[in-house]
């Protein structure tokens, strides 16, 4: 689920995405400083990897809230995304967060 944001003032582009690994899901951000073909190293935004067992199991597989976006605010990317945390008493816990890159 990638999200792409552009800063029209500088030509910078940011891409935020959810990356699936064997251990679970991470939210990452890369950014182009405006030069063609030049990208920063991916930065993990999620504080920890979210194991798939923290997400509801649906007929389509495990489901993390499917919302992610990136916009520029005052020259920096602002990423809005869903974070899953350890379930409590069998109840799933997910919340929406905003992180400035």
DOVO-576601 format. One record per residue: residue number from 1; y, x, z of N, C-alpha, C in turn. Coordinates in nm, 2 decimals, padded with zeros to 4 digits. Atoms other than C-alpha are relative to their C-alpha. Example, Ala and Ser with C-alpha at 12.3 -4.5 7.8 and 13.67 -1.06 7.14 Angstrom:
REC_1_-00.12_00.09_00.00_-00.45_01.23_00.78_00.12_00.09_00.00
REC_2_-00.11_-00.09_00.00_-00.11_01.37_00.71_00.11_-00.08_00.08
This chain:
REC_1_-00.12_00.08_00.00_00.00_00.00_00.00_00.12_00.09_00.00
REC_2_-00.12_-00.08_00.00_00.28_00.22_-00.11_00.13_-00.08_-00.01
REC_3_-00.13_00.06_00.01_00.65_00.14_-00.07_00.09_00.11_-00.05
REC_4_-00.08_-00.09_00.06_00.92_00.31_-00.27_00.15_-00.04_00.03
REC_5_-00.14_00.03_-00.03_01.29_00.34_-00.17_00.08_00.11_-00.07
REC_6_-00.09_-00.10_00.06_01.58_00.51_-00.35_00.14_00.00_00.06
REC_7_-00.13_-00.02_-00.05_01.91_00.64_-00.23_00.09_00.02_-00.13
REC_8_-00.08_-00.01_00.12_02.15_00.56_-00.52_00.11_00.10_00.00
REC_9_-00.11_-00.10_-00.02_02.42_00.79_-00.38_-00.04_00.14_-00.03
REC_10_00.05_-00.14_00.01_02.20_01.10_-00.39_-00.11_00.02_-00.10
REC_11_00.12_-00.01_00.09_01.91_01.02_-00.62_-00.13_00.03_00.07
REC_12_00.12_-00.03_-00.07_01.66_01.08_-00.35_-00.09_-00.12_00.00
REC_13_00.11_00.10_00.00_01.33_00.89_-00.35_-00.09_00.02_00.12
REC_14_00.09_-00.01_-00.11_01.11_00.81_-00.05_-00.12_-00.09_-00.03
REC_15_00.12_00.08_00.02_00.75_00.69_-00.07_-00.07_-00.01_00.14
REC_16_00.08_00.01_-00.13_00.58_00.55_00.25_-00.13_-00.07_-00.04
REC_17_00.13_00.05_00.03_00.21_00.46_00.24_-00.09_00.01_00.11
REC_18_00.11_00.00_-00.09_-00.10_00.39_00.44_-00.11_00.08_-00.06
REC_19_00.11_-00.09_00.05_-00.36_00.66_00.41_-00.13_-00.02_00.07
REC_20_00.13_00.02_-00.06_-00.72_00.59_00.47_-00.08_00.13_00.01
REC_21_00.08_-00.11_-00.03_-00.93_00.86_00.63_-00.13_-00.05_00.07
REC_22_00.13_00.04_-00.07_-01.28_00.86_00.78_00.03_-00.05_00.14
REC_23_-00.03_00.04_-00.14_-01.12_00.83_01.13_00.08_-00.13_00.01
REC_24_-00.08_00.12_00.00_-00.90_00.54_01.03_00.12_00.01_-00.09
REC_25_-00.12_00.01_00.08_-00.55_00.47_00.89_00.12_00.07_00.06
REC_26_-00.13_-00.06_-00.04_-00.23_00.67_00.91_00.11_-00.05_-00.09
REC_27_-00.12_00.03_00.09_00.12_00.59_00.78_00.07_00.13_-00.02
REC_28_-00.06_-00.12_00.04_00.28_00.87_00.59_00.12_-00.02_-00.08
REC_29_-00.12_00.00_00.08_00.61_00.95_00.42_00.02_00.13_-00.07
REC_30_-00.04_-00.11_00.08_00.70_01.18_00.14_00.14_-00.03_-00.06
REC_31_-00.13_00.03_00.06_01.05_01.23_-00.01_00.03_00.11_-00.11
REC_32_-00.05_-00.09_00.10_01.20_01.38_-00.32_00.15_00.02_00.02
REC_33_-00.14_-00.03_-00.02_01.53_01.56_-00.27_00.09_-00.03_-00.12
REC_34_-00.08_00.03_00.12_01.64_01.44_-00.61_-00.03_00.09_-00.12
REC_35_00.05_-00.09_00.11_01.49_01.72_-00.82_-00.13_-00.05_-00.06
REC_36_00.12_00.05_00.06_01.23_01.61_-01.07_-00.12_00.08_00.04
REC_37_00.12_-00.07_-00.03_00.88_01.70_-00.96_00.00_00.07_00.14
REC_38_-00.01_-00.07_-00.13_00.99_01.82_-00.61_-00.02_-00.10_00.11
REC_39_00.03_00.09_-00.11_00.84_01.65_-00.30_-00.02_00.08_00.13
REC_40_00.03_-00.06_-00.13_00.83_01.72_00.07_-00.14_-00.01_00.03
REC_41_00.13_00.02_-00.05_00.51_01.77_00.25_-00.01_-00.13_00.07
REC_42_00.02_00.13_-00.06_00.37_01.44_00.37_00.01_00.01_00.16
REC_43_-00.02_00.01_-00.15_00.48_01.35_00.73_-00.07_-00.12_00.05
REC_44_00.07_00.11_-00.07_00.26_01.13_00.95_00.10_-00.07_00.09
REC_45_-00.09_00.08_-00.08_00.47_00.85_01.10_-00.07_-00.07_00.12
REC_46_00.08_00.06_-00.11_00.19_00.69_01.31_-00.03_00.11_00.10
REC_47_00.02_-00.09_-00.11_00.16_00.85_01.65_-00.14_00.05_00.01
REC_48_00.14_-00.03_00.00_-00.21_00.85_01.62_-00.07_-00.07_-00.11
REC_49_00.08_00.07_00.10_-00.48_00.76_01.36_-00.05_-00.14_00.06
REC_50_00.04_00.14_-00.04_-00.56_00.38_01.38_-00.14_-00.02_-00.04
REC_51_00.14_00.02_00.04_-00.94_00.34_01.39_-00.02_-00.14_-00.06
REC_52_00.02_00.13_00.06_-01.07_00.06_01.17_-00.04_-00.11_00.10
REC_53_00.05_00.10_-00.10_-01.22_-00.11_01.48_00.12_-00.06_00.07
REC_54_-00.12_00.06_-00.06_-00.86_-00.18_01.60_00.05_-00.11_-00.09
REC_55_-00.05_00.10_00.10_-00.82_-00.41_01.30_-00.10_-00.11_-00.02
REC_56_00.09_00.12_00.02_-00.96_-00.76_01.24_-00.09_00.02_-00.12
REC_57_00.09_-00.01_00.11_-01.27_-00.77_01.03_-00.01_-00.13_-00.07
REC_58_00.00_00.12_00.08_-01.23_-01.02_00.75_-00.10_00.00_-00.11
REC_59_00.10_00.00_00.11_-01.44_-01.13_00.45_00.04_00.11_-00.11
REC_60_-00.04_-00.10_00.10_-01.24_-00.87_00.25_00.00_00.14_00.07
REC_61_00.01_-00.13_-00.07_-01.30_-00.59_00.51_00.10_00.00_00.11
REC_62_-00.10_-00.02_-00.11_-01.08_-00.46_00.80_00.14_-00.02_-00.06
REC_63_-00.14_00.04_00.04_-00.72_-00.59_00.78_00.10_00.05_00.10
REC_64_-00.12_-00.04_-00.07_-00.41_-00.42_00.90_00.11_-00.08_-00.06
REC_65_-00.11_00.07_00.06_-00.09_-00.61_00.85_00.04_00.07_-00.12
REC_66_-00.02_-00.06_00.13_-00.01_-00.55_00.49_00.14_00.02_-00.03
REC_67_-00.14_-00.02_00.02_00.36_-00.50_00.53_00.04_00.14_00.02
REC_68_-00.06_-00.13_-00.01_00.53_-00.17_00.46_00.12_00.01_-00.10
REC_69_-00.11_-00.01_00.08_00.87_-00.10_00.32_00.08_00.13_00.03
REC_70_-00.09_-00.11_-00.02_01.12_00.19_00.28_00.13_-00.02_-00.07
REC_71_-00.13_00.01_00.05_01.49_00.18_00.24_00.08_00.11_00.05
REC_72_-00.09_-00.11_-00.05_01.77_00.43_00.28_00.11_-00.06_00.08
REC_73_-00.11_00.04_-00.09_02.02_00.39_00.57_00.07_00.12_00.04
REC_74_-00.08_-00.12_-00.03_02.30_00.64_00.61_-00.07_00.13_-00.05
REC_75_00.06_-00.12_00.06_02.12_00.89_00.38_-00.14_00.04_00.05
REC_76_00.14_-00.03_-00.05_01.78_00.88_00.56_-00.09_-00.12_-00.03
REC_77_00.09_00.11_00.03_01.47_00.68_00.47_-00.03_-00.08_00.13
REC_78_00.03_00.08_-00.11_01.40_00.39_00.71_-00.13_-00.07_-00.05
REC_79_00.13_00.06_00.04_01.03_00.28_00.70_-00.03_-00.11_00.10
REC_80_00.05_00.11_-00.09_00.91_-00.05_00.84_-00.15_-00.02_-00.03
REC_81_00.14_00.00_00.01_00.54_-00.07_00.90_-00.07_-00.06_00.12
REC_82_00.09_00.06_-00.10_00.25_-00.22_01.10_-00.08_00.11_00.08
REC_83_00.08_-00.09_-00.08_00.09_-00.03_01.39_-00.10_-00.08_00.08
REC_84_00.10_00.06_-00.08_-00.24_-00.13_01.54_-00.03_00.09_00.12
REC_85_00.03_-00.08_-00.12_-00.32_-00.02_01.90_-00.14_-00.06_00.05
REC_86_00.13_00.04_-00.06_-00.64_-00.04_02.11_00.00_-00.14_00.05
REC_87_00.01_00.14_-00.05_-00.76_-00.40_02.16_-00.01_-00.01_00.15
REC_88_00.01_00.02_-00.14_-00.74_-00.54_02.51_-00.08_-00.13_00.02
REC_89_00.09_00.12_-00.02_-01.01_-00.78_02.63_-00.04_-00.07_-00.12
REC_90_00.04_00.05_00.12_-01.12_-00.83_02.28_00.11_-00.06_-00.09
REC_91_-00.11_00.04_00.08_-00.78_-00.92_02.15_00.07_00.11_-00.08
REC_92_-00.06_-00.10_00.08_-00.63_-00.73_01.86_00.15_00.01_00.03
REC_93_-00.14_-00.02_-00.02_-00.28_-00.58_01.90_00.06_00.07_-00.12
REC_94_-00.08_-00.06_00.11_-00.05_-00.51_01.61_00.14_-00.04_00.01
REC_95_-00.14_00.03_-00.01_00.32_-00.48_01.60_00.07_00.07_-00.12
REC_96_-00.08_-00.06_00.11_00.59_-00.40_01.34_00.10_00.10_00.06
REC_97_-00.09_-00.11_-00.05_00.79_-00.08_01.38_00.09_00.05_-00.11
REC_98_-00.09_-00.07_00.09_01.08_00.09_01.21_00.02_00.14_00.04
REC_99_-00.01_-00.15_-00.03_01.10_00.47_01.18_00.10_00.06_-00.10
REC_100_-00.09_-00.08_00.09_01.38_00.68_01.04_-00.06_00.13_-00.03
REC_101_00.06_-00.13_00.04_01.26_00.97_00.84_00.10_00.11_00.01
